[in-house]
Amino acid sequence: MSDSAKLVRGLSLLDSILLLAGGLIGSGIFLTAAQVASNTRTPALFLSIWVVGMVITLLACFAFAEMGAMFPQAGGQYVYLREAYGELVAFLYGWMIFTVGVGGTIAALAAGFAQYVGKLLPALSGDHVLLSIPFSHGLRFLPDLAISPEHLVAIAAIAVQTLINIFGVRRGAVLQNLATWAKFGAIGAFIVLGVLAGRGSWRHYAESLPPTASTRPLMSSLGVALIAVFWAYDGWVYITWLAGEVKEPQKNLPRTLVFGLLIVGAVYLAMNVVYLYALPMAGIAANPTVAQAAAASMFSAGAARWLALVIAVSCFGAMAACIMSGARVYYAMAEDGIFFRALAKISPRRRTPARSLILQAIWAAALVLSGGYDALFTYVMFMMVLSYALTVAALFVLRRKMPDAPRPYRCAGYPWLPGLYVAIGAIWTVDVILERTQAALWGMIIVALGLPFYAYWKRSNQRTAYREQGVAKY
């Protein structure tokens, strides 16, 4: 490890677009349709909400593109928040990213990958317990830990991907590109074969869910549906975290954010068109694993087994993007002295933040074993979208604080489009607080838990600075 070694710009425009697309298309598009259908209730709204989610996210991308071109360095969104609001706000964002945002995402994707591998190879499923540790005997507040082959497969996937990324950004990019192309091929086959050869019906497009006594007002229902849609679109920010390793970032970051999101939006809309062709709204709303239900309906029960492989590949590819990019945020925090200082060191031979990658892998593996990542990630999704709105608002702050700073790309439609995103984010935030109060509260608590850690690292950094100054004077 070296204090002087730096990251290298080894990611091309194609690498960047594939990373963004691969990071977005994980398990969400295969699992969220049921929640979206139950809240939109009509085919027109069911399809439209995916377009609405893409357009809203695109408004944020325009703002992020300007800031990414201004600050083309590792950490991305963390850097924008630091420059606009100061270290504390940036740290709390980074704390959320480490503890839950990325750690929980890696754990969830690794567990999803292992779960679908277990469906293909039953010997590796979670039905077989290899080791049971009865924590409840001595620590009554902890549940027993039961380790299964599924846990081992998930942890092995995290370890392999981390190791590949340690050996160089190009190796990590190659792995990411292969996984994304395989994902595109499998999803493309599902869409084309479903429409051309599947047993579906276009009459499903005229069948809505009947109203019930528990049906929410339309705007509240759409707000809840957007939680699932935003989760499926979450991950577009990854490329900003890797800005320090993108070639010609002033040009390629804006292009990646816009073109990558449009590609993913088209894929998501096509997938949901096929879901609705395969199943009526009632069938979609009743099936949490809607992709497998659609495959079984259009083809045969055996097709669901094939789709398990598609979802496993999708989870693996999304995990590759998350592992590769997340470590750069902690590296940037460590460089600022508000995280473990050792993480600021770069491997002089591989030019990668190896220690940051290793710590991230250890934490994600711990979350896999704990099984608590699903609840944590649900809680923090509210804070993630809130952080995007806060960062888009930072564009206005930076325009005022740094009016003469070079801006190779200027946000499209400024100030109206970023202002519209901030307004939509504020309305959505209020709706989530009212409709999902507990999740919103827990999200805020998780972020607030970072405050004592910030105070510790801040004091530690100040002591180090004083010590270095004293040595210099002496």
MOQUIQUI-V127794 format. One record per backbone hydrogen bond with DSSP energy under -0.5 kcal/mol. NH is the residue of the N-H (numbers start at 1). CO is the residue of the C=O. E is the energy in kcal/mol with one decimal. If there is no record, write none. Layout:
nh:NH co:CO e:E
nh:NH co:CO e:E
//
This chain:
nh:2 co:346 e:-1.8
nh:8 co:351 e:-0.6
nh:10 co:8 e:-1.3
nh:10 co:245 e:-0.9
nh:11 co:245 e:-2.4
nh:12 co:10 e:-0.6
nh:16 co:12 e:-2.3
nh:17 co:13 e:-2.5
nh:18 co:14 e:-2.6
nh:19 co:15 e:-2.2
nh:20 co:16 e:-2.5
nh:21 co:17 e:-2.8
nh:22 co:18 e:-3.0
nh:23 co:19 e:-2.4
nh:24 co:20 e:-1.8
nh:25 co:21 e:-2.5
nh:26 co:24 e:-1.6
nh:30 co:27 e:-1.0
nh:31 co:27 e:-0.9
nh:31 co:28 e:-1.1
nh:32 co:28 e:-2.5
nh:36 co:32 e:-2.1
nh:37 co:33 e:-3.0
nh:38 co:34 e:-2.3
nh:39 co:35 e:-1.0
nh:39 co:36 e:-0.5
nh:40 co:36 e:-2.2
nh:41 co:37 e:-2.5
nh:42 co:40 e:-0.5
nh:46 co:42 e:-2.6
nh:47 co:43 e:-2.1
nh:48 co:44 e:-2.4
nh:49 co:45 e:-2.4
nh:50 co:47 e:-0.9
nh:51 co:47 e:-1.0
nh:52 co:48 e:-2.8
nh:53 co:49 e:-2.4
nh:54 co:50 e:-1.8
nh:55 co:51 e:-2.6
nh:56 co:52 e:-2.7
nh:57 co:53 e:-2.2
nh:58 co:54 e:-2.4
nh:59 co:55 e:-1.7
nh:60 co:56 e:-1.3
nh:61 co:57 e:-2.1
nh:62 co:58 e:-2.0
nh:63 co:59 e:-1.2
nh:64 co:60 e:-2.7
nh:65 co:61 e:-2.5
nh:66 co:62 e:-1.3
nh:67 co:63 e:-1.8
nh:68 co:64 e:-3.0
nh:69 co:65 e:-2.0
nh:70 co:66 e:-1.5
nh:71 co:67 e:-2.6
nh:73 co:71 e:-2.2
nh:75 co:241 e:-2.0
nh:76 co:73 e:-1.5
nh:76 co:240 e:-0.5
nh:78 co:75 e:-2.1
nh:79 co:76 e:-0.9
nh:80 co:76 e:-1.9
nh:81 co:77 e:-2.3
nh:82 co:78 e:-2.1
nh:83 co:79 e:-2.6
nh:84 co:80 e:-1.8
nh:85 co:81 e:-3.1
nh:86 co:81 e:-0.8
nh:86 co:82 e:-1.4
nh:90 co:86 e:-1.6
nh:91 co:87 e:-3.1
nh:92 co:88 e:-2.5
nh:93 co:89 e:-1.8
nh:94 co:90 e:-2.6
nh:95 co:91 e:-3.4
nh:96 co:92 e:-2.1
nh:97 co:93 e:-2.3
nh:98 co:94 e:-2.6
nh:99 co:95 e:-2.7
nh:100 co:96 e:-2.0
nh:101 co:96 e:-3.1
nh:102 co:97 e:-3.8
nh:103 co:97 e:-1.1
nh:103 co:98 e:-0.6
nh:104 co:100 e:-1.6
nh:105 co:100 e:-0.8
nh:106 co:102 e:-3.1
nh:107 co:103 e:-2.1
nh:108 co:104 e:-2.6
nh:109 co:105 e:-2.8
nh:110 co:106 e:-2.7
nh:111 co:107 e:-2.6
nh:112 co:108 e:-2.4
nh:113 co:109 e:-2.7
nh:114 co:110 e:-2.6
nh:115 co:111 e:-2.5
nh:116 co:112 e:-2.1
nh:117 co:113 e:-2.0
nh:118 co:114 e:-2.3
nh:119 co:115 e:-1.0
nh:120 co:116 e:-1.2
nh:121 co:117 e:-2.9
nh:124 co:121 e:-2.7
nh:125 co:122 e:-1.7
nh:128 co:125 e:-0.8
nh:129 co:127 e:-0.6
nh:130 co:128 e:-0.6
nh:130 co:147 e:-2.9
nh:131 co:147 e:-1.7
nh:133 co:145 e:-3.6
nh:134 co:132 e:-0.6
nh:135 co:133 e:-1.9
nh:137 co:134 e:-1.5
nh:138 co:135 e:-0.9
nh:139 co:135 e:-3.4
nh:140 co:138 e:-0.6
nh:142 co:139 e:-2.0
nh:145 co:133 e:-2.7
nh:146 co:144 e:-0.6
nh:147 co:131 e:-3.4
nh:147 co:145 e:-0.6
nh:148 co:146 e:-0.5
nh:149 co:125 e:-0.5
nh:149 co:128 e:-0.8
nh:150 co:125 e:-0.6
nh:151 co:148 e:-0.6
nh:152 co:148 e:-1.6
nh:153 co:149 e:-2.5
nh:154 co:150 e:-2.1
nh:155 co:151 e:-2.6
nh:156 co:152 e:-2.5
nh:157 co:153 e:-2.2
nh:158 co:154 e:-1.9
nh:159 co:155 e:-2.5
nh:160 co:156 e:-2.8
nh:161 co:157 e:-2.1
nh:162 co:158 e:-2.3
nh:163 co:159 e:-2.5
nh:164 co:160 e:-2.3
nh:165 co:161 e:-2.0
nh:166 co:162 e:-2.0
nh:167 co:163 e:-1.4
nh:168 co:165 e:-1.2
nh:172 co:168 e:-2.0
nh:173 co:169 e:-2.3
nh:174 co:170 e:-2.6
nh:175 co:171 e:-2.3
nh:176 co:172 e:-2.3
nh:177 co:173 e:-3.0
nh:178 co:174 e:-2.6
nh:179 co:175 e:-2.2
nh:180 co:176 e:-2.3
nh:181 co:177 e:-2.7
nh:182 co:178 e:-2.3
nh:183 co:179 e:-1.9
nh:184 co:180 e:-2.7
nh:185 co:181 e:-2.5
nh:186 co:182 e:-2.2
nh:187 co:183 e:-2.7
nh:188 co:184 e:-2.7
nh:189 co:185 e:-2.1
nh:190 co:186 e:-2.0
nh:191 co:187 e:-2.4
nh:192 co:188 e:-2.7
nh:193 co:189 e:-2.5
nh:194 co:190 e:-1.7
nh:195 co:191 e:-2.1
nh:196 co:192 e:-2.6
nh:197 co:193 e:-2.7
nh:198 co:193 e:-1.0
nh:198 co:194 e:-0.8
nh:199 co:298 e:-1.9
nh:200 co:198 e:-1.4
nh:201 co:277 e:-2.8
nh:204 co:201 e:-1.1
nh:205 co:202 e:-1.5
nh:206 co:203 e:-2.1
nh:207 co:204 e:-1.3
nh:208 co:206 e:-0.6
nh:209 co:41 e:-3.1
nh:215 co:212 e:-1.3
nh:221 co:217 e:-2.4
nh:222 co:218 e:-2.5
nh:223 co:219 e:-2.0
nh:224 co:220 e:-2.0
nh:225 co:221 e:-2.5
nh:226 co:222 e:-2.1
nh:227 co:223 e:-0.7
nh:227 co:224 e:-0.8
nh:228 co:224 e:-0.9
nh:229 co:225 e:-1.9
nh:230 co:226 e:-3.3
nh:231 co:227 e:-1.8
nh:232 co:228 e:-2.1
nh:233 co:229 e:-1.9
nh:234 co:230 e:-1.2
nh:236 co:233 e:-0.9
nh:238 co:235 e:-1.5
nh:239 co:236 e:-0.6
nh:240 co:237 e:-1.2
nh:241 co:237 e:-1.1
nh:241 co:238 e:-0.7
nh:242 co:238 e:-1.1
nh:243 co:240 e:-1.4
nh:245 co:242 e:-2.6
nh:246 co:243 e:-1.2
nh:247 co:11 e:-3.0
nh:249 co:246 e:-0.7
nh:251 co:248 e:-1.3
nh:252 co:248 e:-2.8
nh:253 co:249 e:-1.9
nh:255 co:251 e:-1.4
nh:256 co:252 e:-2.5
nh:257 co:253 e:-2.4
nh:258 co:254 e:-2.1
nh:259 co:255 e:-2.5
nh:260 co:255 e:-0.5
nh:260 co:256 e:-2.1
nh:261 co:257 e:-1.2
nh:262 co:258 e:-2.0
nh:263 co:259 e:-2.1
nh:264 co:260 e:-2.1
nh:265 co:261 e:-2.7
nh:266 co:262 e:-2.0
nh:267 co:263 e:-2.0
nh:268 co:264 e:-2.8
nh:269 co:265 e:-2.3
nh:270 co:266 e:-2.2
nh:271 co:267 e:-2.4
nh:272 co:268 e:-2.1
nh:273 co:269 e:-2.0
nh:274 co:270 e:-1.8
nh:275 co:271 e:-2.2
nh:276 co:272 e:-2.2
nh:277 co:273 e:-1.5
nh:278 co:274 e:-2.3
nh:279 co:275 e:-2.7
nh:281 co:207 e:-0.6
nh:284 co:280 e:-2.2
nh:285 co:281 e:-2.7
nh:286 co:282 e:-1.3
nh:287 co:284 e:-1.2
nh:288 co:286 e:-0.6
nh:290 co:287 e:-0.5
nh:290 co:288 e:-1.0
nh:291 co:30 e:-1.2
nh:293 co:289 e:-1.8
nh:294 co:290 e:-2.8
nh:295 co:291 e:-2.3
nh:296 co:292 e:-2.6
nh:297 co:293 e:-2.0
nh:298 co:294 e:-2.5
nh:299 co:295 e:-2.5
nh:300 co:295 e:-0.7
nh:303 co:300 e:-1.1
nh:304 co:300 e:-0.6
nh:304 co:301 e:-0.8
nh:305 co:301 e:-0.6
nh:305 co:302 e:-0.6
nh:306 co:302 e:-1.2
nh:307 co:303 e:-2.4
nh:308 co:304 e:-1.4
nh:309 co:305 e:-1.0
nh:309 co:306 e:-0.6
nh:310 co:306 e:-1.4
nh:311 co:307 e:-2.6
nh:312 co:308 e:-2.1
nh:313 co:309 e:-2.5
nh:314 co:310 e:-2.3
nh:315 co:311 e:-2.8
nh:316 co:312 e:-2.3
nh:317 co:313 e:-2.5
nh:318 co:314 e:-2.3
nh:319 co:315 e:-2.3
nh:320 co:316 e:-1.8
nh:321 co:317 e:-1.7
nh:322 co:318 e:-2.0
nh:323 co:319 e:-2.7
nh:324 co:320 e:-2.1
nh:325 co:321 e:-2.0
nh:326 co:322 e:-2.5
nh:327 co:323 e:-1.0
nh:328 co:325 e:-1.5
nh:329 co:325 e:-0.6
nh:329 co:326 e:-1.4
nh:330 co:326 e:-1.0
nh:331 co:327 e:-1.8
nh:332 co:328 e:-1.9
nh:333 co:329 e:-2.2
nh:334 co:330 e:-2.7
nh:335 co:331 e:-2.1
nh:336 co:332 e:-1.3
nh:337 co:334 e:-1.3
nh:338 co:333 e:-2.1
nh:343 co:340 e:-1.7
nh:344 co:341 e:-2.0
nh:345 co:342 e:-1.3
nh:346 co:2 e:-1.9
nh:347 co:352 e:-2.4
nh:351 co:347 e:-2.6
nh:354 co:352 e:-2.1
nh:357 co:353 e:-2.1
nh:358 co:354 e:-2.4
nh:359 co:355 e:-2.5
nh:360 co:356 e:-2.1
nh:361 co:357 e:-2.0
nh:362 co:358 e:-2.3
nh:363 co:359 e:-2.3
nh:364 co:360 e:-2.4
nh:365 co:361 e:-2.4
nh:366 co:362 e:-2.0
nh:367 co:363 e:-2.1
nh:368 co:364 e:-2.0
nh:369 co:365 e:-2.1
nh:370 co:366 e:-2.0
nh:371 co:367 e:-1.9
nh:373 co:367 e:-0.6
nh:376 co:372 e:-1.7
nh:377 co:373 e:-2.8
nh:378 co:374 e:-2.1
nh:379 co:375 e:-2.1
nh:380 co:376 e:-2.1
nh:381 co:377 e:-1.3
nh:382 co:378 e:-0.6
nh:382 co:379 e:-0.5
nh:383 co:379 e:-0.5
nh:384 co:380 e:-2.4
nh:385 co:381 e:-2.0
nh:386 co:382 e:-1.9
nh:387 co:383 e:-2.2
nh:388 co:384 e:-1.6
nh:389 co:385 e:-2.0
nh:390 co:386 e:-2.3
nh:391 co:387 e:-2.1
nh:392 co:388 e:-2.6
nh:393 co:389 e:-2.2
nh:394 co:390 e:-1.0
nh:395 co:391 e:-0.7
nh:395 co:392 e:-1.2
nh:396 co:392 e:-0.6
nh:396 co:393 e:-0.8
nh:397 co:393 e:-1.3
nh:398 co:394 e:-2.9
nh:399 co:395 e:-2.1
nh:400 co:396 e:-1.4
nh:401 co:397 e:-3.0
nh:402 co:398 e:-2.9
nh:403 co:400 e:-0.5
nh:405 co:402 e:-1.2
nh:414 co:411 e:-1.4
nh:416 co:413 e:-0.8
nh:417 co:413 e:-2.4
nh:419 co:415 e:-1.7
nh:420 co:416 e:-2.4
nh:421 co:417 e:-2.0
nh:422 co:418 e:-2.2
nh:423 co:419 e:-2.2
nh:424 co:420 e:-2.7
nh:425 co:421 e:-3.0
nh:426 co:422 e:-2.2
nh:427 co:423 e:-2.3
nh:428 co:424 e:-2.8
nh:429 co:425 e:-2.3
nh:430 co:426 e:-2.1
nh:431 co:427 e:-2.1
nh:432 co:428 e:-2.6
nh:433 co:429 e:-2.4
nh:434 co:430 e:-1.9
nh:435 co:431 e:-2.7
nh:436 co:432 e:-3.5
nh:440 co:436 e:-2.4
nh:441 co:437 e:-2.5
nh:442 co:438 e:-2.6
nh:443 co:439 e:-2.1
nh:444 co:440 e:-1.9
nh:445 co:441 e:-2.1
nh:446 co:442 e:-2.5
nh:447 co:443 e:-1.7
nh:448 co:444 e:-2.4
nh:449 co:445 e:-1.7
nh:450 co:447 e:-1.7
nh:451 co:448 e:-1.9
nh:454 co:450 e:-2.3
nh:455 co:451 e:-2.3
nh:456 co:452 e:-2.0
nh:457 co:453 e:-2.6
nh:458 co:454 e:-2.7
nh:459 co:455 e:-2.2
nh:460 co:456 e:-2.6
nh:461 co:457 e:-2.5
nh:462 co:458 e:-2.1
nh:463 co:459 e:-2.6
nh:464 co:460 e:-2.0
nh:465 co:461 e:-2.2
nh:466 co:462 e:-2.6
nh:467 co:463 e:-2.4
nh:468 co:464 e:-2.4
nh:469 co:465 e:-2.4
nh:470 co:466 e:-2.6
nh:471 co:467 e:-2.2
nh:472 co:468 e:-2.2
nh:473 co:469 e:-2.4
nh:474 co:470 e:-2.5
//
